[in-house]
Amino acid sequence: MDPEKPEYKTGLMRELLRRRVFQITGIYFGAIFGVMEFTDMIVQRYNLSDVTIDIVLAAMLSMLPAVVILAWGFGAPGKDAWGRTEKITLPVNLVFALGIVFSLSVTQDVESVVEKVESVDANGQTIVRDIPKQKYVNRLQIFFLDPSRSVSEQANWLSYAVPEILKIELEQNPFIVPFTLYRHGSNGIFWRVKRAGFEDGLNIPLSLAKSIAGDSNSDFFVRGDIDVVAGNYQVNAQIFNSKTGRSVDTLFFVNSDLYALTYELAEALKVSMQVQSTGDSMTSYLPAAERLTEDFDSFQSFISGVNSFVFNNDFELAKKHLSEALHEDPSFAYSRIYLASILEEQGQFSQAKSQLQQSLDYAYKLTEQMRFEAQARLHFLNGNRTEERRVYEVWSELHPNSVGPKNALAMNHLYFGNEIDEAIEYFEASLSTDPNQTWVYQQLGVLHEVQDRLDQARYYYQEYAQRDQSSYEPQAALARIALTIGDFEQAREYLRKAMYLRTDMVTPMLLMADLELREGNLDLAQMRHNDAFVIAKAPRQISSVYAQQIDWFMQQGQNQRAFETLRKFQSTLSEYEDPINAMFKAKISYMYLYVDANKADLALLELNALKETLQAPFDDLLSIGYVFYYLALEDTDSARLYLGTMEEQMRSQNMAHVFHILYFAKGLLEYIEANYSAASAYFIQSNKAFHQSVNSVESNQVNELLSYYLIRSLRLNGKPSEAREHAHKILLQRPYYALINVELAHLEHNEGNISAATEALNKALAMWQEADEGFTPKEEALSLQASLMESN
């Protein structure tokens, strides 16, 4: 019969029906559906990879030819015998199906996507829970949504609200780590956006978004726009792969309910990122409207408060808006936690504690991570660092694949006891969990530098450079190691690489300026500073240039110009830094400069004003400022009045990382009173504590000033060989450091080495060519020069 003829087709259809091929195939498809439902249940029950469902589906579909052949051969009524066709095709089909299953099993991980962990809670009860394996966790950078032209200025808050709602929705799935540009507040990634000129974070170009997503170590990033049409919210979003920069999916949603729209967007993003479906059943889900607030007036006030803080570092306006949000909805726990962090950074600790405690009254609205963080901050504000550490330990035990508590524990060990080995252990555990944290490689390198394990430090910096080939930071760190051993050429080479890698960053340029200063090339250092000012756009960049210029002027004996620059530094720092850190960085650390620039009255006025803003238990830390203020005035009696409080506070808080400051202050007190033996003993103790402190690597100014007083007190105490040894060690790293060169000149002169003394003295005077009139160290150097000339 001709297959092209109609009667053949009619006959074939009749035969298919007679042999019940369609019925049997239909039943098989029904069986596939049932097996898929059962498989999905098993995947959810035992937290298997979603790939399991794909493999089962592929296996059953690959057996479809065998089902059709069996239906053709045995579907007709009556008894049928096995034919040649069935005997050959069925085994072949089975082998083919097994081959597909084997191939998928080899190329895809068919395993549990979680692991079981045990921990002991505060009541001594053992808790067993499932947590995601790290390789299945996706990091998502969420950018603000650009408002369409039809969106009114009053509705612009939606551009920030939707990303925040989206973050709350997604972070309830343990397989997703979402974060917005609000992350870490004004000290977070937003400064990169602001530097590029997008001060409100909106309408940033795709190229900048890709760069920021890469720097934040995200796997994906999402951006888009929002519109309001006829009472409906419309979001058009696009998700990208951060590693390749390619678009993964485009999503569009319309809904009259903002929370419902964001939920739909969140669910679609999970599909686009291929998030494990089992994640939604692992946690207790609470809609974002319940976690945040259903009062849009409250939500809008919250967004205004956060924007005031992140965009403009305006603490007072931020507090005003956040307080309004809480007035409109007192149960808005998320807003309380944000308000608490701002109050804490302002030194208003009792109010911060109150807000944190009230937020925990609504603990059911907070995610588990937020509850842990709130409890840890409460213990910190109460001065109970041991309990703070215990909270992080429990958090880490419950979530061993979470890097947050491990990094927090590392920091806790660093700044509560200067326990560097323990910090290294936690940072290494954090890296083993998530190897993409480049900043942790940097931190580990620094800690090994402190321990004088330079090979280990180089290993971590080189690993950092390998993982992020666009970052200048590992090159700058390698340059620092080279400078430590006096290899200036190698340091210069590393810094050149750093400058080429990131032409938009001022740090490499400033490090090169410092290198020129070390070698006495004042004009070249000034040129580098000028170049840095050209690059600097963001306040944090400008303040970095000012900070280095202060040191540059001081090393030239120009205290008046240094103080003028200090005032600019203080002003710029206040644009992004919290008040407490700004206080220590730009005021307490420069008490001696106030005095040297004849601004002692202003220093005391500002110290007293700061005292009014701080609350217990941290108000006593201001004693550090008073101690060094009075020591700069050489008023040892007044300094002693505050020294006891300073020591008590440091020891009670176990602030071992800054004990060198305590010993330095004690040494200065003895030095001023001409007790050079006691002074040198304290300076030696301070020097030892400093080089064991995490602060030692990047605190050159402290190192040099401490070394100067140590060398000088040793010389005046009649220990020239020890003084000379310390002097050569510092001058290996800073050949033109003037104060120490003068000390070396004294030592050489006393030994009769006129030529060596003259060489050292000439270096100092070269640095002080344009020093302020009456600059005491220069006058001492000129007097020594006259003595050397007489000796000749």
Disulfide bonds with the S-S distance in Angstrom:
none
